[in-house]
Amino acid sequence: MKLTAKDFELLTENQMQFKGIDWESQIDRFDETPNFEHDFIYWVENTAALVLATKYLEQEGFEYQINYDLRFDQPIFTTPFAGSWVSA
């Protein structure tokens, strides 16, 4: 299955700049220590969306780290990849 950039955008619920925005001060909201060197953070609704979104990143050659946002009770991932609606 080949995923498109549009598919990726539809799979993610929220996207924000991550690197350099002092997320380190909120480390307790994650189930594991995230990669603070990644530029962006993305939230997804469920595990299925997480798997498909990260498959798109693999397909396009981007690294990522999967994590969990305990505050919003949602899967997240960080990556250098900038989606089309990221406010950077």
C-alpha positions as CSV (number, residue, x, y, z in Angstrom):
1,M,0.0,0.0,0.0
2,K,1.4,3.4,-0.9
3,L,0.3,6.2,1.3
4,T,0.1,9.8,0.2
5,A,0.8,13.1,1.9
6,K,-2.9,13.7,2.0
7,D,-3.4,10.3,3.7
8,F,-0.8,11.4,6.3
9,E,-2.6,14.7,7.0
10,L,-5.9,12.9,7.4
11,L,-4.4,10.5,9.9
12,T,-3.0,13.1,12.3
13,E,-5.2,15.2,14.6
14,N,-2.8,17.9,15.7
15,Q,0.7,18.9,14.7
16,M,3.1,21.4,16.4
17,Q,6.7,22.5,16.4
18,F,8.5,20.4,19.0
19,K,12.2,21.2,19.0
20,G,13.1,24.5,20.8
21,I,9.7,25.0,22.4
22,D,10.6,23.9,25.9
23,W,8.7,20.6,25.8
24,E,11.4,19.3,28.2
25,S,9.6,21.1,31.0
26,Q,6.6,18.9,30.3
27,I,8.5,15.6,30.3
28,D,6.1,14.1,32.9
29,R,3.2,14.1,30.4
30,F,4.9,11.5,28.2
31,D,5.2,7.8,29.0
32,E,8.8,7.7,27.8
33,T,11.4,10.4,27.2
34,P,10.8,11.8,23.7
35,N,13.4,12.7,21.2
36,F,13.7,16.5,21.8
37,E,15.9,16.8,18.7
38,H,12.9,16.1,16.5
39,D,11.4,19.2,15.0
40,F,7.7,18.3,15.1
41,I,5.2,16.4,17.3
42,Y,1.9,14.8,16.0
43,W,-1.1,13.5,17.8
44,V,-3.2,10.7,16.4
45,E,-6.6,9.3,17.5
46,N,-5.7,5.6,17.8
47,T,-3.1,2.9,17.2
48,A,-4.3,2.2,13.7
49,A,-3.8,5.9,12.7
50,L,-0.4,5.8,14.4
51,V,0.7,2.7,12.4
52,L,-0.4,4.1,9.1
53,A,1.1,7.6,9.7
54,T,4.4,6.2,10.7
55,K,4.4,3.9,7.7
56,Y,4.1,7.0,5.6
57,L,7.2,8.4,7.3
58,E,9.1,5.2,6.7
59,Q,8.0,5.2,3.1
60,E,9.3,8.8,2.7
61,G,12.6,8.1,4.6
62,F,11.9,10.1,7.8
63,E,12.8,8.9,11.2
64,Y,10.3,9.1,14.1
65,Q,9.8,8.1,17.7
66,I,6.5,6.8,19.0
67,N,5.3,7.9,22.4
68,Y,2.1,8.5,24.4
69,D,0.7,11.8,25.7
70,L,-0.6,11.0,29.1
71,R,-2.3,14.4,29.5
72,F,-4.5,13.9,26.4
73,D,-4.5,10.1,26.5
74,Q,-3.4,9.9,22.9
75,P,-0.6,8.2,20.9
76,I,1.9,10.7,19.6
77,F,5.1,10.6,17.5
78,T,7.9,13.1,17.0
79,T,9.8,13.4,13.7
80,P,11.8,15.9,11.6
81,F,9.0,15.8,9.0
82,A,6.9,19.0,8.7
83,G,3.3,18.3,7.6
84,S,1.4,20.8,5.5
85,W,-0.4,22.5,8.5
86,V,2.4,22.7,11.0
87,S,2.9,26.2,12.5
88,A,6.7,26.4,12.6
